[in-house]
Amino acid sequence: MQHTTFSYPLKRIGLIGGGQLGKMTAQAAREMGFFINVLDPQPQCPAASVADAQLVGDLYDGAKIRALARLSDVLTYEIEHIDIDTLKALHDEGYPIYPSPYVLEIIQDKLLQKQVLDKHGVPVPAYQQVDVVDAEFLANATFPLVQKARRGGYDGKGVAVLKSPDDIDKVLNTPSMVESFVPFKKELAAMIARDKHGNVACYPIVEMVFDDRTNICDIVAAPADIAPEIAEQARQVAVKAIEVLDGVGVFGVEMFLTQEDTILVNEIAPRPHNSGHYTIEACVTSQFEQLVRIVSDLPLGSPQLLSPAAMLNLLGDEGFQGRPVIAGLAEALAISGLSFHFYDKAITRPFRKMGHITVLAEQVSTALEALEHAKDVLKIQGEETLK
């Protein structure tokens, strides 16, 4: 029997973006013997302490992206907001990039993303393109509605919930789309891994709870507290969405569970996602290792859930900025089943993502109770107090 062989390092992976997702991807890659090159504008980005080498440069700098490609066997990315034209040119020249920049081009534009999914029968909220959301538009609108910037939105930015014509001061002054507001029961998500051979691994359906102040995902519960038939419906919709795009990589599919127990796709992220952080401790194969496997043309790992889990984003505390000060760490780590992840960001500010914690327990409800206790004691503050 002939076996595949790899020389060391196994492969040189070029990673565009060196934030927390880049750091956790680099950690998974280094554990497996891969060489990681990172491109990021910040010399001390989170991934810099883990990667083998870093190029310092803007993510829209085509020359820097080409330099990264020359140093690497394959490219991937941890953020959507990057130079798509250079990536498409590299792809057309035969350079391996996952997910494909042509998939990224669709996902970057939230209107185009919705149109493609809708065209292929993936259920999405009712939507329309709008050139200008002004007083005239609002006077004839049906409320509530959600305005979304077509490009550039992330972590709650680029989204405005408009409840009446009086909310004109909340309107986004950018090319956008509007969606009908969905009075959902739950916000669900699934990490979908798909390789270039069409093999798919679907992680458990999870529930996301968002912080009302920031519209940033606050808590993830795995698995979601939903009926098996609802979970299967969500799985089928999420997998179809990625197959429709012909996506190769790891994708976060955010969904709404409606009052009528139907599933609608909200948005897709073409990369590891906040809702999949729990997989590091709770699954056989983390979302980050899965990405490394896919870009290296290795078999998909198992997405099996080993333990119920709950994850909490650690945001910079209100009233603080500057060098981080972690309060309550010892008390939090005394909680059974808790794991702490800090993203190595040198500066904190209010509501900035600074880390996360995951709690494993025999029941999701037990993990959530422990998480609430940790939330009370663990704070990311800063050396400077804001007035």
Order of alpha helices (4+ residues) and beta strands (2+ residues): beta-alpha-beta-beta-alpha-beta-alpha-alpha-alpha-beta-alpha-beta-beta-beta-beta-beta-beta-beta-alpha-beta-beta-alpha-alpha-beta-beta-alpha-beta-beta-alpha-beta
